[in-house]
Amino acid sequence: MTGQAESSLTVAAEVTESALLGGRVCLRQPAKGYRAGMDAALLAAAIEARPGERMIEAGCGAGAVLMQVAARRPDVQLTGLERDAAAAALARENAGLNGAEARTTIVNGDVARGFRALGLPPFDWAISNPPFFDDPAALRAPAEGKLGAWMADDGLTAWAGFLLKAVREGGRIVIIHRADRLADILSLLSPKAGSFAIRPIQPYADQPAKRVLVQAIKTGKAPLRLLPPLILHDRAGAKHSQQAEAILRGEADLSF
């Protein structure tokens, strides 16, 4: 038994099952370390892929976004790229658990090597929730299991470059990221993409956005659109706002 196999078995033995989209998705993910949550749900809700279209997610982890897209968008062909072998194994397992195995491909690979290294034709959609930090000094003592998900070894530049290469002309790129990196995202994508649509994600109506969802169209020329924000919480005592709760339950989309 190889060390990699032992590592995968160890991780697989320490997983929990979560019900997403009101029970439509069963997700197995590590009990400790990085666990998919609100960002994955919002990214999946923003994908308006049509039957027969092909979508790739860069850094798919255990498949939280892929499986929610699969539940929301029947007959879309899904590919996930993940460099962590244990996470990729969980993503394949989750595809089977959710009846999406026939239309889901999980590839072990690294964004830093570029899209061309995969030997795949360009996709209709290229999406990602990139690691939020690319400066080790900006992140203090993360748990070991979260480091790979939070720290982009090759910076946001590598992720933007991968997404631009991964999508066909006229295809769509969708990213969820920190709001304070919006200028960087636009700058990195704008040489080859346009028609930007930006949706701020605010914790409360009276607080600044902490996240942004950005959609770009490769070779798009339309003016930038700043969309109404999604407000995640209100002050009435409910855990989520009505709109956010509807998205989490799979009863509403977050279209551009």
N, C-alpha and C positions, 0 to 999 in steps of 0.2 A: 504493500500500500504506500503510495507516494505521500509526501508531506502535504501537497495540495489537496489530495483526497481526504486526508485526515482533517485538514482545516475546514473543508466543506461540510464534513459530517458533524464536526463540532458545532459549527454555526447552525446547521440544519436542526440539531437537537435543542437549540435554544431559540426557537421561534414561537411566535404567537399568531393567532388568526384574528383578523379584524374584518368586520362587515362594513362595506362601503356602499354608497349610493342606495341607502335604505335596504341593504341586504342583497342587492343585485350582484355585488362583487364580493368574493371571499379572497382576502389577501393574507398570505403568510409572509411575515417579515421578522427580522431579528428582534428578540425580546429586549436587547440592549443595543446602544449605539444609535445610528441614524434610523429614524422611522418616518415614513411618508405621512404627511398630514394635509393641512389646508392648501399649501402651495401646489401639491400634486393634484388635488381636486379642482382647483381653479384652472390650472393648465389644461387638464382634460376637458373641462367644460367649455374652453375657448376654441376647441378644434372642431371645425365645421366640415370635416372631410365627408365626401360623398361615397356611396358604394362603388367599389372597384378602384378607388384611389389608394395610393401607397404612402405610408407615413413612416418616418424613422425618428426615434428618440435617441438623442445623444446623452449617455449617462442614465440608463433606464433603471438602475438599481434592481429592486425586487419586482419591478413591473407594475407599480401602483398606478402610474399614469396610463400605461398601455392597457391595463385591464379595465380601467374606467372608460377609456376611449372605445375599447371593444364593446362594452355594454351600451354605450351611448350611440355608437355608429356601426350598425351591422354591415358586414361585408367589406369593411375597410381592411386592407392588408397592412399588417403591423410588423415593424422591425425595431429591435432594441439593441443598442450598442452599450456594453458594460465591460469594464476592465477587471472588475473584481469577480473571480471565478465563483465564489460562494453566492454572491448576489445574483449573478447570471443564472446559476442553477435554480435559485428560488424563483426567478422570473419565468423560467421554463416550467417549473412546477405550478406556478400560479396560472399560467396559460392553460395547462391541463385542467386545473381545478375549476376554471371558469368557462370551459368549453370553447376556448379560443385557440387551441393548440394548432389547428389546421391552418390558421391564417396569421400565426405569430412566429417570427424567427428571432432568436436571441443570439447575438454575435459577441464573442469575447474579443475585445479590442480596445484600443486607446484613442481617444479623440486627438491626442498629440501627434499621432501618426498620419492624420488627415483622412479625408473621405476616400480618396483614390486608392488607399491601401486596402480597402474592403473589396474592390473589384465589382461594385454594384452600380447599376444605372441610377441616375438621379431620381429623386422621389418627388411626389406632389406636395408633400408636407415634410418639413424638418423642424423638430421642436426640441426644447430642452429647458430644464431647470438647473442651470450651471451652478457649480460651487460658488458660494457667495463671497469668498475671499481669495485673493491671490497674493496677499502680503502676509507672511507668517507673523509679522509684528502686530498685525491688526486683530489677531485671534489668540486669545490667552488660554493655554492649557486645555484644548478640547479633549473629550474622551477619545480614546484610540479608535473606537468604532465609528466615530463621526468625522474623523480627520479627512478621509477621502471624499466625503460628500460635501464638506464645507470648504476645503482648500483646493483651489485650482492650481496644480503644479505648473502648468504652462500658461496661466493667465487667461483672462476673458478673451484675449485675441485669438487663441487657438480654438476656442469654442465657437466664436463668431465665424472664423475661417472655415471650420468644419461644416457648419450649417449652410453657409453660402455655397459651398461645393456640393453639398448633399441634395440640394433642391434644384429642380429644372427651372428654366426660364418661365416666368409666370406663376411658379409655385410659391408656396407660403412658408415663411419662417415665423415661429411663435416662441417667445421666451418669457419666462417669469423670473424676475430678479429684484434685487434691492433698488428702491427708488433713487437712491443717491448715485447709482451707476447708469442712470438713463442716458446721460450725455455720452458716456463711453459706448453704450450699446448702439446708439444712433450713429456715432462716428465710425464704428467698426463695420456696421452693415451698409452704410450709405454709399460706398463706392460701387456696389453691385446690386443694391436693392433700394426700394423706395415705397411709395404709397403707405407710409407708416400709419398705424393706428395704435394709440396708447390708451390703456385704461388704468388709472390709478387705483390702488387698493388701500383704503384707509381703515385703521382700526376702529375709529369712531368718526362721526361727521365733523367734529370740531378738532380733529387731530390731522397732522400731515400724513401723506401716504408713506407707508413703509415698503410697499411692493409696487411694481408696475408689471402689467402684461403688455408686451409689445408684439405686434404683428407687422411683418414686412413682406412685400412681394418682390421677388427677384426680377430685376429690370423694371419694376413699377415706377410710374412717373406722376401719380396723383398727389395732390397736396396732403400734407400730414393732417391727421384728424386726432384731436384730443377728446376722448369719450367721457361720458359721465362716470364718476367714480363708483366703485363697489364699496359699500360701507359694511364692514364685517360684524360690528356689534352696535347695539343701542344702549341707552341708559335705563331701559325699562326693566332690566333684570333677566331677560332671556339670554341664553348663551350666545346666540347668533341673531343677526338681523333676519327678517323674513326672507329677503332675497338670498342672503348667504345660506340660510338653512335649506331653501329650495334647491340651491345648487348642490349642496352636500348630499341631499337625498336623491339627486338625479332628476328632479322635477322641473329644472330650469337650466338653460344654457347660459353661457357668458359670451355671446357672439360679438364680433367686431362689426 
